[in-house]
Amino acid sequence: MAVRSMTGFARTEVETAAGSFVWEMRAVNGKGLDVRFRMPQGMEHLEGDLRRRLAATVTRGNVQANLQWRREAGAPALVVNEEMLGQILAMSGKLVADGHAAPPTADGLLAIKGLIDVAEEAVDETTAEARDGAVVAGFDEALTRLDEVRRAEGAALASVLSERLSQIRDLVDRADGDPARTSEAIARRLKQQVETLIGASDDLDQNRLYQEAAILAAKADIREEIDRLNAHLAATEALLAKGGVIGRRLDFLSQEFHRESNTICSKSNAASLTAIGLDLKVVVDQFREQVQNIE
């Protein structure tokens, strides 16, 4: 299965006897699936089916699906809300009679929301079904294009992530082979430190100093961190090869990379190992940033 990005844009236009319908879909990153529709009045009954169609293809991300209805040009038929007009005239007449208001004007009445509306064109059942079918077909086409864009971007992201994994593996190997990690090097540094402390004071217990030195040497060992990093690398590479909806698991593994790289830096007892740990943190942060785009 392919790796997919959560971002993308798609647009389709469908021509019908009722006019042209234009679908525009925009998708960005999101923790879950959040879909928002904007459709012309009278098309709301299609939303449930469209949501199910989208959820079958998209599992994560914030998606906006906008439908524009471009009707054939013509003089619109206006409808006056007679009941509302009667109530307004009655109320204004009372206010005018009491001296609290001036007589209503035409422009004032036209500005009242809901008083005048555009009449919906009567559509028979067969025409409505054909129109709705065209709208759904246009939606499916836009969804297919969106999926293609997300797959193409996902392939590019997978390539970037693979490159970052290669850099992480190289740094882990360098940390594992760093001369400062050998038991001889650690023992030599600790011995020098202990001898310096003993020479500075005659009151120090030599046996206790060597015990503490042994404890510090054990704490400075990063064998476990390197083993865990190698295990995380193998798991991440397997996920990228498998593809599909892997964004959440990649995010978890990137957090594990971050944790182990921090531990290596905190345990480091040599400048060379600290430098490797810092480089590792930089690459891991770059990896985590790209993972946030994966579905």
PAKOLVEX-28842 format. One record per residue (C-alpha): residue number from 1; x, y, z. Coordinates in nm, 2 decimals, always signed. Example, Ala and Ser with C-alpha at 12.3 -4.5 7.8 and 13.67 -1.06 7.14 Angstrom:
n	east	north	up
1	+1.23	-0.45	+0.78
2	+1.37	-0.11	+0.71
This chain:
n	east	north	up
1	+0.00	+0.00	+0.00
2	+0.11	+0.35	-0.07
3	+0.21	+0.61	+0.19
4	-0.03	+0.91	+0.17
5	+0.00	+1.27	+0.27
6	-0.28	+1.44	+0.46
7	-0.25	+1.75	+0.24
8	-0.39	+1.81	-0.11
9	-0.62	+2.00	-0.34
10	-0.86	+1.89	-0.62
11	-1.12	+2.05	-0.84
12	-1.38	+1.92	-1.08
13	-1.66	+2.07	-1.29
14	-1.97	+1.90	-1.41
15	-2.21	+2.05	-1.68
16	-2.58	+1.97	-1.65
17	-2.90	+2.10	-1.78
18	-2.95	+2.28	-1.44
19	-2.61	+2.46	-1.48
20	-2.25	+2.37	-1.39
21	-2.14	+2.23	-1.06
22	-1.79	+2.29	-0.93
23	-1.64	+2.08	-0.65
24	-1.33	+2.20	-0.47
25	-1.16	+1.99	-0.20
26	-0.88	+2.10	+0.03
27	-0.72	+1.87	+0.28
28	-0.46	+1.96	+0.55
29	-0.31	+1.79	+0.85
30	-0.53	+1.68	+1.14
31	-0.53	+1.44	+1.43
32	-0.84	+1.26	+1.31
33	-1.09	+1.30	+1.03
34	-1.28	+1.63	+1.02
35	-1.49	+1.70	+0.71
36	-1.68	+2.02	+0.64
37	-1.92	+2.07	+0.35
38	-2.04	+2.40	+0.20
39	-2.32	+2.34	-0.05
40	-2.59	+2.55	-0.21
41	-2.93	+2.55	-0.05
42	-3.14	+2.25	-0.16
43	-2.84	+2.01	-0.19
44	-2.80	+1.93	+0.18
45	-2.98	+1.59	+0.14
46	-2.67	+1.46	-0.04
47	-2.43	+1.53	+0.25
48	-2.47	+1.20	+0.43
49	-2.39	+0.99	+0.13
50	-2.10	+1.21	+0.04
51	-1.95	+1.18	+0.39
52	-1.96	+0.80	+0.37
53	-1.79	+0.81	+0.03
54	-1.51	+1.04	+0.15
55	-1.46	+0.83	+0.47
56	-1.40	+0.52	+0.26
57	-1.10	+0.69	+0.10
58	-0.97	+0.94	+0.36
59	-0.90	+0.84	+0.72
60	-0.71	+1.14	+0.87
61	-0.70	+1.51	+0.80
62	-0.91	+1.82	+0.79
63	-1.11	+1.82	+0.46
64	-1.32	+2.11	+0.32
65	-1.55	+2.02	+0.03
66	-1.71	+2.32	-0.14
67	-1.98	+2.29	-0.41
68	-2.06	+2.59	-0.63
69	-2.37	+2.59	-0.85
70	-2.35	+2.81	-1.15
71	-2.70	+2.83	-1.30
72	-2.79	+2.95	-1.65
73	-2.81	+3.33	-1.66
74	-3.17	+3.46	-1.65
75	-3.39	+3.70	-1.47
76	-3.45	+3.57	-1.12
77	-3.81	+3.54	-0.99
78	-3.86	+3.73	-0.67
79	-4.10	+3.62	-0.40
80	-4.24	+3.85	-0.13
81	-4.32	+3.71	+0.21
82	-4.67	+3.84	+0.23
83	-4.73	+3.74	+0.59
84	-4.41	+3.91	+0.71
85	-4.49	+4.22	+0.50
86	-4.84	+4.25	+0.66
87	-4.69	+4.23	+1.01
88	-4.43	+4.49	+0.93
89	-4.68	+4.74	+0.78
90	-4.92	+4.69	+1.07
91	-4.64	+4.75	+1.33
92	-4.50	+5.05	+1.14
93	-4.85	+5.20	+1.10
94	-4.90	+5.19	+1.47
95	-4.56	+5.35	+1.53
96	-4.63	+5.62	+1.28
97	-4.97	+5.69	+1.43
98	-4.81	+5.73	+1.77
99	-4.55	+5.96	+1.63
100	-4.26	+5.73	+1.71
101	-4.15	+5.66	+1.35
102	-4.17	+5.79	+0.99
103	-4.36	+5.60	+0.73
104	-4.16	+5.30	+0.58
105	-3.98	+5.35	+0.26
106	-3.93	+5.10	-0.03
107	-3.55	+5.08	+0.02
108	-3.60	+5.03	+0.40
109	-3.84	+4.74	+0.33
110	-3.61	+4.58	+0.07
111	-3.33	+4.58	+0.33
112	-3.53	+4.36	+0.57
113	-3.38	+4.01	+0.57
114	-3.63	+3.74	+0.46
115	-3.89	+3.98	+0.33
116	-3.79	+3.92	-0.04
117	-3.63	+3.60	-0.16
118	-3.54	+3.44	-0.49
119	-3.79	+3.18	-0.59
120	-3.66	+2.83	-0.64
121	-3.72	+2.69	-0.98
122	-3.96	+2.40	-0.98
123	-3.77	+2.08	-1.08
124	-3.94	+1.75	-1.15
125	-3.83	+1.43	-0.99
126	-3.65	+1.29	-1.29
127	-3.45	+1.61	-1.35
128	-3.36	+1.63	-0.98
129	-3.23	+1.28	-0.98
130	-3.02	+1.34	-1.28
131	-2.88	+1.66	-1.13
132	-2.80	+1.49	-0.80
133	-2.63	+1.20	-0.99
134	-2.41	+1.45	-1.17
135	-2.32	+1.62	-0.84
136	-2.22	+1.29	-0.68
137	-2.02	+1.19	-0.99
138	-1.84	+1.52	-0.98
139	-1.77	+1.46	-0.61
140	-1.63	+1.11	-0.67
141	-1.40	+1.25	-0.95
142	-1.27	+1.52	-0.72
143	-1.22	+1.27	-0.44
144	-1.02	+1.04	-0.68
145	-0.80	+1.34	-0.78
146	-0.75	+1.44	-0.42
147	-0.64	+1.08	-0.34
148	-0.39	+1.09	-0.63
149	-0.24	+1.41	-0.51
150	-0.21	+1.28	-0.15
151	-0.05	+0.96	-0.28
152	+0.20	+1.15	-0.49
153	+0.30	+1.38	-0.20
154	+0.31	+1.07	+0.02
155	+0.56	+0.91	-0.21
156	+0.78	+1.22	-0.19
157	+0.75	+1.22	+0.19
158	+0.84	+0.85	+0.22
159	+1.16	+0.92	+0.02
160	+1.25	+1.21	+0.26
161	+1.18	+0.99	+0.56
162	+1.39	+0.71	+0.42
163	+1.68	+0.95	+0.38
164	+1.64	+1.07	+0.74
165	+1.63	+0.71	+0.86
166	+1.95	+0.64	+0.67
167	+2.11	+0.94	+0.85
168	+1.98	+0.82	+1.19
169	+2.12	+0.47	+1.13
170	+2.46	+0.62	+1.03
171	+2.47	+0.83	+1.35
172	+2.37	+0.53	+1.56
173	+2.65	+0.32	+1.41
174	+2.89	+0.61	+1.48
175	+2.78	+0.63	+1.84
176	+2.81	+0.25	+1.88
177	+3.16	+0.26	+1.74
178	+3.29	+0.57	+1.91
179	+3.62	+0.50	+2.08
180	+3.50	+0.69	+2.39
181	+3.25	+0.40	+2.45
182	+3.51	+0.13	+2.50
183	+3.55	-0.01	+2.85
184	+3.92	+0.07	+2.84
185	+3.86	+0.44	+2.76
186	+3.59	+0.47	+3.03
187	+3.81	+0.30	+3.28
188	+4.11	+0.52	+3.19
189	+3.91	+0.84	+3.24
190	+3.76	+0.73	+3.56
191	+4.09	+0.62	+3.70
192	+4.24	+0.96	+3.62
193	+3.95	+1.13	+3.79
194	+3.98	+0.91	+4.10
195	+4.35	+0.96	+4.12
196	+4.30	+1.33	+4.10
197	+4.05	+1.32	+4.38
198	+4.28	+1.10	+4.60
199	+4.57	+1.33	+4.54
200	+4.37	+1.63	+4.64
201	+4.28	+1.49	+4.98
202	+4.40	+1.22	+5.22
203	+4.06	+1.17	+5.38
204	+3.89	+1.01	+5.09
205	+3.80	+0.63	+5.10
206	+3.97	+0.48	+4.80
207	+3.75	+0.17	+4.80
208	+3.43	+0.38	+4.81
209	+3.57	+0.60	+4.53
210	+3.63	+0.30	+4.31
211	+3.28	+0.17	+4.39
212	+3.12	+0.50	+4.29
213	+3.34	+0.50	+3.97
214	+3.20	+0.16	+3.88
215	+2.84	+0.28	+3.92
216	+2.91	+0.58	+3.71
217	+3.07	+0.36	+3.44
218	+2.75	+0.15	+3.43
219	+2.53	+0.46	+3.41
220	+2.74	+0.59	+3.12
221	+2.68	+0.28	+2.91
222	+2.45	+0.35	+2.61
223	+2.42	-0.01	+2.49
224	+2.05	-0.03	+2.57
225	+1.98	+0.30	+2.39
226	+2.16	+0.19	+2.08
227	+1.98	-0.14	+2.08
228	+1.64	+0.03	+2.11
229	+1.73	+0.28	+1.84
230	+1.82	-0.01	+1.60
231	+1.49	-0.18	+1.69
232	+1.29	+0.14	+1.62
233	+1.48	+0.19	+1.29
234	+1.38	-0.16	+1.18
235	+1.01	-0.10	+1.28
236	+1.00	+0.23	+1.10
237	+1.15	+0.09	+0.78
238	+0.89	-0.19	+0.79
239	+0.61	+0.06	+0.83
240	+0.72	+0.27	+0.53
241	+0.76	-0.05	+0.32
242	+0.41	-0.16	+0.42
243	+0.24	+0.18	+0.36
244	-0.12	+0.26	+0.43
245	-0.24	+0.45	+0.73
246	+0.08	+0.47	+0.93
247	+0.10	+0.83	+1.04
248	+0.01	+0.77	+1.41
249	+0.26	+0.48	+1.45
250	+0.53	+0.68	+1.28
251	+0.47	+0.96	+1.52
252	+0.50	+0.73	+1.82
253	+0.83	+0.59	+1.68
254	+0.96	+0.94	+1.62
255	+0.89	+1.02	+1.98
256	+1.09	+0.71	+2.08
257	+1.38	+0.83	+1.86
258	+1.37	+1.16	+2.04
259	+1.37	+1.00	+2.38
260	+1.67	+0.78	+2.31
261	+1.87	+1.05	+2.15
262	+1.82	+1.27	+2.46
263	+1.93	+0.99	+2.68
264	+2.25	+0.94	+2.48
265	+2.33	+1.31	+2.52
266	+2.27	+1.29	+2.90
267	+2.48	+0.98	+2.94
268	+2.76	+1.10	+2.72
269	+3.10	+1.11	+2.89
270	+3.30	+1.24	+2.59
271	+3.28	+1.54	+2.36
272	+3.28	+1.32	+2.05
273	+2.98	+1.12	+2.17
274	+2.79	+1.44	+2.27
275	+2.85	+1.58	+1.92
276	+2.70	+1.26	+1.77
277	+2.40	+1.28	+2.01
278	+2.33	+1.64	+1.91
279	+2.35	+1.56	+1.54
280	+2.11	+1.27	+1.61
281	+1.86	+1.50	+1.78
282	+1.86	+1.74	+1.48
283	+1.79	+1.46	+1.23
284	+1.52	+1.31	+1.46
285	+1.35	+1.65	+1.48
286	+1.35	+1.68	+1.10
287	+1.21	+1.33	+1.08
288	+0.93	+1.41	+1.33
289	+0.84	+1.73	+1.14
290	+0.78	+1.53	+0.81
291	+0.59	+1.26	+0.99
292	+0.32	+1.51	+1.09
293	+0.21	+1.52	+0.72
294	+0.16	+1.14	+0.69
295	-0.20	+1.00	+0.70
